[in-house]
Amino acid sequence: GRVHCIPVQCTRSDAPANWRWSGNGVFNTNSPAVLECEPGYSSNGMEHATTVYSVSCNDDGSHAQLPQPCVPITHRMQCAVENAVDGTLLANAQISVTDAGGNLHTTTTNAQGQWSWSNCQRGPAAITVTLDTYTTMEYTVDLQSNLNNGPCDAALNPHLAAHSWRAVLTWATNPRDLDGHVTRHAGRNGNSLNECSCSERTHLYWRQTWMRSMATNPVLWWIQSEDMSRPAARLDRDNVWGGGIPETITYFRLNTCTYDCNFVYRVWDYCSLPSAMEDESGAVVRLYNAEGLHTEFTIGSQGSMHRGDGYSPGWGDNLVARRWDVFSLDASDGTITVEDCSSGNCPADSTAEENNHAWC
């Protein structure tokens, strides 16, 4: 026969713009309800502003006044545009950025190759960079804080001559040093020089920056120079610090190839880290030809990973082998075929590991 008092219940009204009610628990005079800003928003648009608001339930069943709408968080982007081959900063490049809110910003790079935007909404930002005599570059940056170069920088590919190709590798900051390697193998025509004693080179990497054939001067027999009638490849830039700076390899005169015409492109983690290359590098290889961008390869999505035990240097530590086999470019008899290495179709790497990874 006793009467028990219970808390007055309140009903949640529609949340203000860009807020959402947190959970569906009890909302009464003893238990307030909580509003949270949608991801990418805060109470005033500042990065560290309030994103949670407590709403109390009144004795008459109404609830306290709700807050003003959440405001999109914005960040500043300052980014550079450079030549992927020689690192020259490029002025007057046309920049178009669409942020996570659909806002469009257009600008051009200054004399130092820099551009900026101070109010870019947090989230994915789609960037397009255009400049005469370079291949247009389109990419997306996940903007979660102010960016001062690095992931938002663009390395533009200078237009290539016919029968030339270029591989441009970029990655984040960990591992510190990724290296592009090219090895030559018999192509689909089966022709190979079988490691003859001539000057044909079969491994291009940071220590051996040319892969080419040499010819003796018909008169000055003691002088050799590059044989311009045969294919070649060159390491244009060796980047040892990541941060979006490219590492670039260019292939020349592939229409002249007769022997060992399968050029396999691989990426080694020089720092011998167990998992950073796969988990943190965000490595991307863009392959270009005279017509522009041919293929884009992203680690974890294309190519195949090699995870070897590595080797032990003199001091006894074990340096694990981590390699990304990306693509093969078969130029047999002047006809180009590009294949992703994801199916294990690329020839095995037989180079000396001591040249490919160590400690850094």
C-alpha positions as CSV (number, residue, x, y, z in Angstrom):
1,G,0.0,0.0,0.0
2,R,3.0,2.3,-0.2
3,V,3.6,4.9,-3.0
4,H,7.1,5.0,-4.5
5,C,8.3,8.2,-6.3
6,I,10.2,7.7,-9.5
7,P,12.2,10.1,-11.7
8,V,10.4,12.2,-14.3
9,Q,11.1,10.9,-17.8
10,C,12.1,13.1,-20.7
11,T,12.0,12.5,-24.5
12,R,14.9,13.4,-26.8
13,S,13.9,15.9,-29.4
14,D,15.6,16.1,-32.7
15,A,19.3,16.9,-32.3
16,P,20.6,20.2,-33.6
17,A,22.5,20.2,-36.9
18,N,25.7,18.1,-36.8
19,W,25.0,16.8,-33.3
20,R,23.8,13.3,-32.5
21,W,22.4,11.7,-29.3
22,S,24.9,9.4,-27.7
23,G,23.3,6.0,-27.0
24,N,19.6,5.2,-26.2
25,G,19.8,4.9,-22.4
26,V,17.5,6.3,-19.7
27,F,16.9,10.0,-19.9
28,N,15.3,11.3,-16.7
29,T,15.8,13.8,-13.9
30,N,18.5,11.6,-12.4
31,S,20.2,10.7,-15.7
32,P,21.0,13.4,-18.2
33,A,21.4,12.6,-22.0
34,V,24.5,13.3,-23.9
35,L,24.9,14.9,-27.4
36,E,28.1,14.4,-29.4
37,C,29.3,16.3,-32.5
38,E,29.5,14.3,-35.7
39,P,33.0,13.3,-36.6
40,G,34.9,16.3,-38.1
41,Y,32.8,18.9,-36.2
42,S,33.2,20.7,-32.9
43,S,31.1,23.3,-31.0
44,N,32.9,26.2,-32.6
45,G,35.0,24.6,-35.4
46,M,38.2,24.7,-33.5
47,E,40.2,21.4,-33.3
48,H,40.3,21.2,-29.5
49,A,36.9,22.7,-28.8
50,T,34.0,20.9,-27.0
51,T,32.5,18.0,-28.8
52,V,30.2,16.6,-26.0
53,Y,27.2,18.4,-24.4
54,S,25.2,17.2,-21.4
55,V,21.4,17.8,-21.5
56,S,19.5,17.7,-18.3
57,C,15.8,16.6,-17.8
58,N,13.5,19.1,-16.1
59,D,10.9,18.3,-13.4
60,D,8.0,19.0,-15.9
61,G,9.3,16.5,-18.5
62,S,10.9,19.1,-20.8
63,H,14.7,19.1,-21.3
64,A,17.2,21.9,-21.0
65,Q,18.0,24.1,-24.0
66,L,20.0,22.4,-26.7
67,P,23.3,23.8,-28.0
68,Q,23.9,25.6,-31.3
69,P,24.8,23.5,-34.3
70,C,28.3,21.9,-34.4
71,V,30.7,23.6,-36.8
72,P,33.0,21.8,-39.3
73,I,36.6,21.6,-38.0
74,T,39.0,23.2,-40.5
75,H,42.7,22.9,-41.0
76,R,45.4,24.7,-42.9
77,M,47.2,23.0,-45.8
78,Q,50.6,24.2,-47.1
79,C,51.8,22.0,-49.9
80,A,54.5,22.0,-52.6
81,V,54.6,20.9,-56.2
82,E,57.9,19.7,-57.6
83,N,59.4,17.9,-60.6
84,A,59.5,14.2,-59.9
85,V,62.8,13.7,-61.7
86,D,65.0,16.5,-60.4
87,G,63.1,18.0,-57.4
88,T,62.8,21.5,-59.0
89,L,59.9,23.4,-57.3
90,L,57.3,24.3,-59.9
91,A,55.7,27.8,-60.1
92,N,52.2,28.5,-61.7
93,A,50.8,25.0,-61.2
94,Q,47.0,25.0,-61.2
95,I,45.6,23.6,-57.9
96,S,42.0,22.4,-57.3
97,V,41.0,21.1,-53.9
98,T,37.6,19.7,-52.9
99,D,37.3,19.1,-49.1
100,A,35.2,16.7,-47.1
101,G,32.3,19.2,-47.1
102,G,32.3,19.6,-50.9
103,N,33.9,23.1,-50.7
104,L,36.0,23.9,-53.7
105,H,39.3,25.9,-53.5
106,T,41.4,26.8,-56.5
107,T,44.8,28.5,-56.5
108,T,48.2,28.4,-58.2
109,T,51.7,27.7,-56.8
110,N,53.9,30.7,-56.1
111,A,57.5,31.2,-57.2
112,Q,58.7,28.7,-54.6
113,G,56.3,26.0,-55.8
114,Q,54.1,26.4,-52.7
115,W,50.3,26.8,-52.3
116,S,48.0,26.9,-49.2
117,W,44.4,26.9,-48.0
118,S,43.6,28.0,-44.4
119,N,40.0,26.7,-44.1
120,C,40.0,23.1,-45.5
121,Q,37.3,21.0,-43.8
122,R,38.6,17.9,-41.9
123,G,38.4,14.6,-43.7
124,P,39.3,13.4,-47.2
125,A,40.5,16.2,-49.5
126,A,40.7,15.5,-53.2
127,I,43.5,17.4,-54.9
128,T,44.2,17.9,-58.6
129,V,47.5,19.5,-59.9
130,T,47.9,20.6,-63.5
131,L,50.8,22.2,-65.3
132,D,51.8,22.4,-69.0
133,T,54.4,19.7,-70.1
134,Y,53.6,17.6,-67.0
135,T,51.1,14.8,-66.4
136,T,48.1,16.0,-64.4
137,M,48.2,14.4,-60.9
138,E,45.1,13.5,-58.9
139,Y,45.3,12.2,-55.3
140,T,43.4,12.3,-52.0
141,V,44.8,13.3,-48.5
142,D,43.0,12.4,-45.3
143,L,43.2,15.8,-43.5
144,Q,43.1,15.3,-39.7
145,S,45.4,18.2,-38.6
146,N,47.3,21.1,-40.1
147,L,49.6,20.0,-42.9
148,N,52.9,21.7,-43.6
149,N,54.1,19.8,-46.7
150,G,54.6,16.1,-46.7
151,P,51.6,14.0,-47.6
152,C,49.9,16.8,-49.6
153,D,52.9,17.5,-51.8
154,A,52.8,16.6,-55.4
155,A,55.6,15.2,-57.6
156,L,54.7,15.9,-61.2
157,N,55.9,13.6,-64.0
158,P,57.5,15.6,-66.9
159,H,56.1,14.4,-70.2
160,L,58.0,11.4,-71.6
161,A,59.4,10.7,-75.0
162,A,58.0,7.8,-77.0
163,H,59.2,4.4,-75.7
164,S,60.2,5.8,-72.3
165,W,58.5,4.9,-69.0
166,R,58.9,6.2,-65.5
167,A,58.1,4.7,-62.0
168,V,57.6,7.3,-59.2
169,L,57.6,5.9,-55.6
170,T,56.3,8.0,-52.7
171,W,55.6,7.0,-49.1
172,A,55.0,8.6,-45.6
173,T,57.7,8.8,-43.0
174,N,58.0,5.2,-41.6
175,P,60.1,3.4,-42.7
176,R,62.6,6.2,-43.2
177,D,64.1,4.7,-46.3
178,L,62.4,2.7,-49.1
179,D,64.3,1.9,-52.3
180,G,63.2,1.2,-55.8
181,H,65.0,-1.6,-57.5
182,V,64.9,-3.0,-61.1
183,T,66.1,-6.4,-62.1
184,R,66.3,-7.8,-65.7
185,H,65.1,-11.2,-66.7
186,A,64.3,-13.1,-69.9
187,G,61.1,-11.8,-71.3
188,R,58.3,-13.6,-73.1
189,N,60.5,-14.0,-76.2
190,G,62.9,-16.1,-74.1
191,N,66.0,-14.3,-75.2
192,S,68.7,-13.8,-72.5
193,L,72.4,-12.9,-72.4
194,N,72.8,-15.3,-69.5
195,E,75.0,-13.0,-67.5
196,C,77.6,-12.7,-70.3
197,S,80.9,-10.9,-69.7
198,C,79.7,-7.9,-71.6
199,S,78.7,-4.7,-69.8
200,E,74.9,-5.4,-69.8
201,R,73.7,-4.6,-66.2
202,T,71.0,-6.6,-64.5
203,H,70.4,-4.7,-61.2
204,L,69.5,-1.1,-60.8
205,Y,69.4,0.4,-57.3
206,W,70.8,3.1,-55.0
207,R,74.4,2.0,-55.4
208,Q,74.3,1.2,-59.2
209,T,72.2,4.0,-60.6
210,W,72.4,3.0,-64.3
211,M,71.2,-0.1,-66.1
212,R,72.6,0.2,-69.6
213,S,74.8,-1.3,-72.3
214,M,78.1,0.3,-73.3
215,A,79.7,0.5,-76.7
216,T,83.4,0.9,-77.6
217,N,84.3,3.9,-79.8
218,P,85.2,2.5,-83.3
219,V,88.3,4.7,-83.5
220,L,89.2,5.4,-79.9
221,W,89.0,1.8,-78.8
222,W,89.9,2.5,-75.2
223,I,86.8,4.7,-74.7
224,Q,83.4,3.4,-73.9
225,S,80.1,5.3,-74.0
226,E,76.4,4.3,-73.6
227,D,75.0,2.3,-76.5
228,M,72.2,4.5,-77.6
229,S,70.7,1.7,-79.7
230,R,69.8,-0.4,-76.7
231,P,67.4,0.0,-73.7
232,A,68.5,1.6,-70.5
233,A,67.2,2.7,-67.1
234,R,68.3,5.3,-64.6
235,L,67.7,6.1,-60.9
236,D,66.9,9.8,-61.2
237,R,66.3,10.4,-57.5
238,D,67.1,8.4,-54.4
239,N,65.0,9.6,-51.4
240,V,66.1,8.4,-48.0
241,W,63.7,10.3,-45.8
242,G,60.1,9.5,-47.1
243,G,57.7,12.3,-46.4
244,G,56.2,12.4,-49.8
245,I,59.4,13.1,-51.6
246,P,59.6,10.8,-54.7
247,E,62.1,8.2,-55.6
248,T,62.1,8.0,-59.4
249,I,63.4,5.6,-62.0
250,T,63.1,6.2,-65.8
251,Y,63.3,3.6,-68.6
252,F,64.6,4.6,-72.0
253,R,64.3,3.2,-75.6
254,L,62.3,0.1,-74.6
255,N,61.3,-0.4,-78.2
256,T,64.9,-1.6,-78.9
257,C,64.9,-4.5,-76.4
258,T,66.0,-7.9,-77.6
259,Y,67.6,-9.7,-74.6
260,D,66.5,-9.8,-71.0
261,C,63.5,-7.7,-71.7
262,N,61.5,-8.3,-68.5
263,F,62.2,-5.4,-66.2
264,V,60.8,-6.2,-62.7
265,Y,60.3,-3.2,-60.3
266,R,60.5,-3.9,-56.6
267,V,60.7,-1.8,-53.4
268,W,62.9,-2.8,-50.5
269,D,62.7,-1.5,-46.9
270,Y,66.3,-0.6,-46.4
271,C,65.7,-0.2,-42.7
272,S,64.8,-3.9,-42.2
273,L,61.8,-3.2,-40.0
274,P,59.4,-6.1,-39.3
275,S,56.0,-4.5,-40.3
276,A,56.3,-0.8,-40.9
277,M,56.5,-1.0,-44.6
278,E,53.2,-2.8,-44.9
279,D,51.4,-1.1,-42.0
280,E,52.6,2.5,-42.0
281,S,54.4,3.5,-45.2
282,G,51.3,4.1,-47.4
283,A,53.6,3.5,-50.3
284,V,52.4,4.3,-53.8
285,V,54.1,3.7,-57.2
286,R,52.8,5.6,-60.2
287,L,53.9,4.2,-63.6
288,Y,53.9,6.7,-66.5
289,N,54.5,6.4,-70.2
290,A,54.4,8.9,-73.1
291,E,50.6,9.0,-72.9
292,G,50.5,9.9,-69.2
293,L,49.6,7.8,-66.1
294,H,49.5,4.2,-67.0
295,T,48.9,2.4,-63.6
296,E,48.9,3.2,-59.9
297,F,50.1,0.6,-57.5
298,T,49.3,0.8,-53.7
299,I,51.0,-1.3,-51.1
300,G,48.6,-3.8,-49.6
301,S,46.3,-3.7,-52.7
302,Q,48.6,-4.5,-55.6
303,G,51.8,-6.4,-55.9
304,S,53.0,-9.1,-53.4
305,M,55.0,-8.9,-50.2
306,H,58.2,-10.8,-49.5
307,R,58.8,-11.5,-45.8
308,G,62.1,-13.2,-45.4
309,D,64.3,-14.0,-42.4
310,G,67.1,-11.7,-43.7
311,Y,70.6,-12.1,-42.6
312,S,72.8,-11.5,-39.6
313,P,75.6,-8.8,-39.9
314,G,78.8,-9.0,-38.0
315,W,77.4,-7.7,-34.7
316,G,74.8,-10.6,-34.5
317,D,71.4,-8.8,-34.9
318,N,69.1,-10.3,-37.4
319,L,68.1,-7.9,-40.2
320,V,64.7,-9.1,-41.6
321,A,64.0,-8.9,-45.3
322,R,60.9,-6.9,-46.3
323,R,60.3,-6.4,-50.0
324,W,57.3,-5.3,-52.1
325,D,57.3,-6.9,-55.6
326,V,55.3,-4.3,-57.6
327,F,55.1,-4.9,-61.3
328,S,56.9,-6.4,-64.3
329,L,57.4,-4.5,-67.6
330,D,58.1,-6.9,-70.5
331,A,59.5,-5.0,-73.5
332,S,60.2,-8.1,-75.7
333,D,60.6,-7.1,-79.3
334,G,59.4,-3.6,-78.6
335,T,55.9,-4.5,-77.4
336,I,55.2,-3.4,-73.8
337,T,53.2,-5.6,-71.4
338,V,52.8,-4.5,-67.8
339,E,51.7,-7.0,-65.1
340,D,51.0,-6.7,-61.4
341,C,53.1,-9.0,-59.3
342,S,50.2,-9.9,-57.1
343,S,49.8,-13.4,-58.5
344,G,53.4,-14.4,-58.0
345,N,54.1,-14.2,-61.7
346,C,57.2,-12.0,-61.4
347,P,60.6,-13.7,-61.6
348,A,62.3,-14.4,-58.3
349,D,64.8,-11.8,-56.9
350,S,68.3,-13.3,-56.8
351,T,70.2,-10.2,-55.8
352,A,72.5,-10.0,-52.8
353,E,70.5,-9.0,-49.7
354,E,73.4,-7.1,-48.3
355,N,73.0,-4.6,-51.1
356,N,69.3,-4.2,-50.5
357,H,68.7,-3.8,-46.8
358,A,70.6,-3.0,-43.7
359,W,70.0,-0.8,-40.7
360,C,68.9,2.8,-40.4
